[in-house]
């Protein structure tokens, strides 16, 4: 068994490239480029270059952990190749305009860099698309954790009316069945005819190979003291200390992503939402239909999206709570937060520095930080060191662009709140009274 797993790992890259390059030729659906995404053929060329730097075990991951992923997910080159073909196939959308790679674009940090994602018929959802990088390590999927596994996550967007829009699994499988190559690929991968559950398994298999954990920070942690700048080193000290980031975004060898995999109300969008009224509507809607597909629709098509984890647990403590996202590759995956309202890492720092947006369900750990402008700059410098070295050029461009935008526009900066010159309840009273 061990020798078989070793052989599979040894041929992983060559098998993926050989099988997929052959399978994704002229018989494939139109390559797209719709909704702002890069043409899928160009995305795959980029992906080949990224994966070509990988060995049997991805850089930045312990071989024991990687072997566990392989064994636990029962990965094979055939399943990975099938999943990759499906990931880029626009036929998984009802009108042939959207694939997984539309919202999880290789050229855009495996996200779409939009505030909220766009699906078929130019419909906009209510949430930002998280990156699929390192998704193998998540304990739950989506911003509200409504899918427990990658396999379940992969199947839901295909059936969501405003994402990929197939009315049911049978419709999606008919679209897949229009490509004769799939019949053979499913047979080789799973030993049976194409079916929707295996479709989800295959996409998840491919996504588990997207491991990108080789960043300048890791080189620094391994002893290369000049791997990150003095500013970033000061930012690391702030991250673990005064800025209190490590409370939810711990990063160490056993937890490399920088997430606690929990859900917190950090005050995003709280100023514009009546959480109590929304919660009442949500409970009524869920009582009428609490199915996974219905929850998926409510999360993406209605204001109930802002309730976050509450939609899954119905616990009051989860109102407005969203998953702590990973910090890996954060420099190239803007905008930030579940609704994409924070455009730069300076905005993120400003949001936390002032203590978020106050609301009755705000996480108890969120409070003003009293960070100076120099400290914010150092903290941001550190965050940019968490991007994998294979994205070094994109990371440098993103840092330059974000810095330029932040120099002109810092909508979430509030020094009075950050430095406790005024307290949140005072701002509410002043606002309610129409005073200045």
N, C-alpha and C positions, 0 to 999 in steps of 0.2 A: 504493500500500500504506500509506504514511504517512498520507495523508488519510483512508483508511478506518479506520485505528486511531484517529485523532483523533476521527472521527465517533462511533465506538463509545464512546470515553471520555466524549464530550459527552452522550450519551444514556443512559449507564450507570444513573444513579440513577433517572431517570424511567421507564426501561424496567423496571427491577427492581420498582419500586413498582407500576407499572401492571399488569404481567403477573402478578406474584405475588398482588396483592390480588384480582385476578380469579380466579386459579386456586385460591386457598385459601379457598373459600367453603363452602357447605353440603355440597358433594360430598365434601369431605375426610373423613378418618377422625376419630374422636373426638379432641378436642384434648388430652386427657390431664390433666396435673397430678399424675400418679402419681409415686411414688418421691421425693416432695418437690419436684419441679420445678414451676416456674410454668406455668400453662396456656399452651399454645403460641400461642394467639391473642394473649394479653397479651404474650408474648415478642416476637412479631412487631411489635406496636404499638411496643414499646420499641425494637426494631431499626430501624424506620422513622425514629424520632426520632434515633437515633444516626447513621444513614447520611445523614439529611437535612442534617447539618452538613458533609458531604463535598463537595468540588468534584470536578472531573475527575481531579485528582491528590490523594490523601489528604494531609492535613496531616502534616508531619513526615517526609515521604519525598521524596527527590530525584526530579524528573520523569523523569530518564534511567533510574533504577532502576525506577520504576513502568512506564514504557514497555517496559522489558525483560521485566517480569513479564507484561504483556499479550501481548507478541509471543511469548515463550517458552511460555506456557501456552495461547495461542490462545483467549483469552477473548472471549466475545460476550455481549451481554445475554440472549440466549435460553438459553445454557448456564448462566449465573449464575442466571437465574430458575428453571430446572429444578432446579438444585442446591439452591436455597433451599427449594423445595417438598419435595424429598426429605429435606432436613435436619430438617424439622419433622414428617415423616410417620411416625406410630407403626406404620403397616402394614409398615414395614421390620423390625419385630420379630414373632416368630412368634405371640405372644398379643396383639398390638396395644397393648402398654402402654409401649413404649420407642421413642423416636426418638433421633436424634443430639442433639437439643436437651434430652433428659432429663439427660444427663451433661455437656452443654456448653450450659448454660442462660444465655440472654441476660441474665437478671436477676441472675445470680450470677457475673459476670465470665467467662462462657462456659465455666464448669466447673460442678461440682455442690456444691462446698464440703463434701465428705464425705471422711473418711479414705480409704475405698475406695468404688468405685462399685457401684451396685446394678442388676442386670439383670432379665430376666424371671424369674418365679417367686420373686421376692425373693432371688435368689442374689446373694451378695456376691463381688466379685473380690478380688484381692490388691494392687491398685494404685490410686492416686489418679488421677483424670482430669485431665490437663493442659488448660489453656485452649486454645481454638482461635484466640484472638486472635494475629495476626501469624504464623500457621502457614505462610504463604507463604514465609517466609524461612528455615525450618528446613532443614538438610541431611539429616536423617533423622527418622523419626517413631516415636512411642512412647518410653517411658523407656529401653528397651534398643536403640532404633534398628533394630528388626527390619523396619520398612517403609522403603524408600528414598525413597518419594514420598508426597505427599498422596493421590494416586489409589489407591495400594495400601493405605494406611492406612484409607481410607474404606470399603473393601470387607470388611475382616476382622471388625469387630465384628458385622456383620449375620449372619455365619455362626458366631460363637462361641456355644457352647451356653449359657453363663451370662450373655451380654450381650444379644444380640437374638434369637439362637436359631433362625434359619432353618437347616434341615438342609443346604441347598445353594443355589447361585445360582438354580437354576430355581424353587425355592420362593419366594425373594424376588421374582423377576420375576413370578410368578403374582400375588403380593400387589399389586405395582405395576400389573399389568395389569387389576386390578379397577377401576381408575379410568380411565375413557375419556379423560380430559384428558391423561394421560401419553403416549398414542400420538402425539398431535399435537405435544406439547412435545418429545419425543425427536426427532421428524421435523424440526422446525424447528431444533433445536439441533445435530443430528448428521447429518441427512439419511438416517436409517435407523430401523428398528423398535427398540423398547426392548430393551436388552441390558445385562448386568451390568457389563461394562467401561465402557460409557458412563455408567452410573449412578455408578460411582466417579469418573469424570472430571467429571461434573456437580457432585457434592458438593464436590470439590476446587476447582472453579471458583468456587463460592459462597464457600468458606472463604478463598480468596485475596483476597477483597474486604474481609476483616475486619482492616483495617490501622489500628492505634491506637497512634500514636507521637508524639502531641502532648501532652507532659507538662510540668509546671512545670520540671523539670530541663532540658528542651530550650530553654525560654524563657531560663533562666539561662545555658545554654551559648551562646545566641545574643547575650548581652550584657545581658539584663534582670537586673541584679544583685539586685533585690529580689524576684525570682520565687520564690525559696525562702528559708526562714528562716535566721538565723545558725546555729542548731543543725544544720540540714540541710547547710549549707556546711561546717561542721566535720565532719559525717558523711561528706561527699564526700572530704575530705582523708584521713580514716581509711580509707575505701573504697579509695582509691588508694595508701595507705601502710600504716600499722600493722596494719590489719585484713586486709590482703592479699586482699581480695575480687577485685580486678582481675586476679589471676592466672588466674582461670577466667571471670570475668564482666566482661571488658573492654567498655566502652561508648564508641563514637565514631561519627563520621559514616559510616564504612564498615561498621561493625558495631553497629547501633543497638539490638540486642536485649539485649545484656549476657550473651552466652554464647559459649563457645569451640567449641560444637557437638561436644565430645568427651565421653568417659565416664570417671568417676572413682569410686573407692571412697572415700567420705568418712566411713565409719564409721556409717552409718545401719543400725540393727537388728543390728549385728555382735554385740552382747552376747548375743543370743538365738539365733544361728544357728551351726551347725557347717558352715562353708563346704566343708570337704573332703568330708564325707559327702554333702552336697547335690550337689557337683560330680560325684561318682561316680555317683549316681543319674541325674543329668542326661545324662551321656555314654551311659549304658545306654539311657535313654529315646530319645535322639536317634538312636542307632544303629538302633533298631527302627523309628523313623519321624521323619525330619528335615524333614518338609514344613512349609510356612509355617503351615498351619492347626494342625498339631500344636504347633509352637512357641508359637503364640498361646494354645492351651489350657494348656500348661505354665506360661506366664507369668502366667496369670490364675487358675488353678485349683489350683495346688500350691505347696508351699514353695519349689520351684525358682525361683519368682518372685524370690527374694532374690539369686539369682546374677547378675541383671542382664545386662550385655553379654556375659558368658561364654556364655550360651545361644546367642548368635549366632556368636561367633568361636571358641569353645572354647579360647581363650587363657587361661592361668592368670592373667596380669596383669589380665584383665578380670573376675575373680571379684568379685562385689559392687559392680561399677561401673555407675553410671547416668548418663544424659545430664545435662549441665549445663543446667538449665532457664533460660529467659529471665527477666530481672528486670522486664521491662515489665509494668505493671499488677499488680505483685506484691502491692500492698496489698489488692487485692480478690479474690485467688485463693487464700486460705488454705483448708485446711491445706497444709503444705509437705512436700516430699520425696516419693519414689516411693510410700511407704506412708502418707502423710498423718499421720505421728506427731508432727510439730511444728505446734502449733496457732497460734502467733503468731510474728511476726518477732523478738520477744525470745527465743523458744525457738530460732530459727535462729541468732541471735547467740550464745546460750549454748552451743549445740552446737559451733560452730566455736571459740568462745573456749576451751573446755576441750580442744580437739584431737580432736573427734569421739569415736568408740568405737574403741579400738585393736583391730586384727586383723591377721593376717599379710599382708593385701592392701591395707592402708590406703595411700592415695595419699601419696607422699612430701611433698607440699606442705601436708599437714594437720598442724598442730602447735599447741600452746597459744599464745594471742595476747596474754594479759596485758592485756585491755581492762578499764578501770574501768567502773563502772555508768554514770557520766556519758557515757563514750565509747560504750557500747552504746546509750544513749538517742539520742545524736547520730547514730549509724549508722542506727538504725531510722528516725529522722526523715528522713534522706536517702532511704532505700528507698521511703518513702511518696511521695516527689516523682516517682517513675517511673511513676505512674499517669496515664493520659490524662485531660486536662481534662474530657472528656465524662463521665467517671465521678467527677467531683469530689465529689459528694454521697455516693456509695457509699464512696469512699476515706476521707472524713472520718469516716463512721460506723464503718468497719472499724478505723480507727486508734484511735478512742475505745473500741470494744469490745475490741480486742486489748490496749490499755493497761490496761483494767480487769481483764481476765483475767490478764495478766502480773503485776499487783499482788498477786493472790491466789495464783498458782500458777506456779512456774518449775521444772518437774520436771527440766530438763536443765542447770540452773545448778550449777556445781561450781567454786567459787573456788579451792580447793586445787590442782586441776589447771590451771585457767586461769592462775594466777599462779606455777605451778611450785613450789608449796610441797610437793608430793608428785608423784612421777613415775608414769606409767601402770603400769609393771611392779610398782611397790610396791602399788598398789591391787589388782592381780590376786593377788599373793602374800598380801596381808592377807585378801582375800576367800576364797581357797582354804584358808587356815588357820583361817578362822572367827574372826579377830581383829577388834578394833575400833580 
